[in-house]
Amino acid sequence: MAVGNVSTARVQFVLGTFALWGFSTLLTAAEPEKTVTFARDVAPIFQAKCEECHHAGTAAPMSLVTYAETRPWAKSIRERVVTRNMPPWHLDKTVGIQHFQNDRSLSDQQIEVIRQWVDAGAPEGNPKDLPPPKRWPTSEGWETAKLLGQPDFVVQSAPYTMPAHGQDVWWKPVTALPITEPRWVRAVEIRPASLGGRKITHHARADLEQNDPADPSGGEGLRPAGFLMEWAIGKQNDIYPADSGKLLVPGAQVRWEMHLHAVGEQITDHVELAVWLFPKGQEPKYKTTLAFLPATPRSGGGQVIDLPPNSTAVTSGTTVLRQPARLENYQPHMHLRGKAMLMEAILPDGTTTKLSYVNNFNFNWMNNYIYAPDAAPVLPAGTTLRITAWYDNTADNRNNPDPDQWVGFGDRTVDEMGHAWVNITYISQDDYDRWAANNKLTASEPRQRVTEPRQ
Ligand code: HEC
């Protein structure tokens, strides 16, 4: 800009003295005014970062494929993009680990292009500048299939029907897994089968039940063996690192837990779970377990959250790692009053490292942040994981349905929750020592102090 102003001033000076012609042509040739256009600048960003969810036939409210489809949303796009609400990636970019397998956020520069485009009146530009259109499958395929091909098997829950109106429902059917010999799971993906199902499903959980002879707790019959997978908008698949997986043994079954809410129309659907296995006979070195890390103190076995009307609160909870471990992901889970959640590692030497901080939590998006293999934190035995949650039960919180209500811990959407889902891979002391000899914990120290969440 400064350069442009200087040139303009110089040209005006020159104009007064010499003939205007030659100079003004020179100026345009040297510094063409570049207006940001949809065709040339914005469409490539939308193809890369938005169309996947925003094309015809998806759960998103509109398609962002063509100019005609996009133009009416320009204002709303600016607002969502500049505040980093869209694409849904609500992690503080100045705190902790920043290298993820599934990062769908925009760069600062991409945000600036979109902002400039809207501020310039959202011009279309020359359709010849458009990138070739992307093709999206008409029926939705599995996300994981893009990397691993088709799943080894898919199981379905019994169907359920949610009435148009009524209280939240928890639906807990059981489905056997088609396993005849012990097999290791490489990846899982879960989803309500239809778009309607996705509207009424707050979350769908697949808990594994089996009798693994190697399980140190022993005993007869089927026993809970951890969660296989949870679905919530923003989270659908887990691919374990190449050296780890989950073991399934014959007789294993899935106990589903679907939390459903009424949306004004009657909807019938079921949930489906796709499983990718390691090849027969191939055993990964480590078992990965999906752990529930509370962000709340526990009292008499229960969790405690106490949010008086028109108040804010902070809670935290700790979990000790008894063996060295690698953390594969971070997925905060809160409800409507949830604003932010931080995961820290308190190392046995007393130092604390901030691993990940979601500062802009949005109940509609239970995003799962999957660490890139070279960034996944590896922690020594005796590390304490501390999860801290911030809640806002005031009118400042735009998601708050009623700031005059008292809110406590509970399952319903209008109750509150605070925990993180983290896949933990326990590793041997030897492997930890080898890792520690060559690496340092990759979590960068935050450039700024963790602040109270944005209002
Ligand atoms: C992972 C899927 C996904 C991605 C990626 C995504 N969106 Fe969205 N978007 C949604 C869904 C679902 C909604 C509706 C729920 C909500 O508002 O959170 C939405 C809502 C919006 C809205 C609000 C519409 C309204 O009702 O006013 C805007 C604007 C938007 N998205 C723009 C974008 C842009 C621009 C991008 C890319 C830079 C993007 N989205 C990327 C899924 C996505």
Boltz pocket constraint, residues with backbone or C-beta under 6 A from the ligand:
constraints:
  - pocket:
      binder: B
      contacts: [[A, 45], [A, 46], [A, 49], [A, 50], [A, 51], [A, 52], [A, 53], [A, 54], [A, 59], [A, 60], [A, 61], [A, 64], [A, 73], [A, 76], [A, 77], [A, 78], [A, 80], [A, 81], [A, 86], [A, 87], [A, 88], [A, 104], [A, 106], [A, 234], [A, 364]]
      max_distance: 6.0
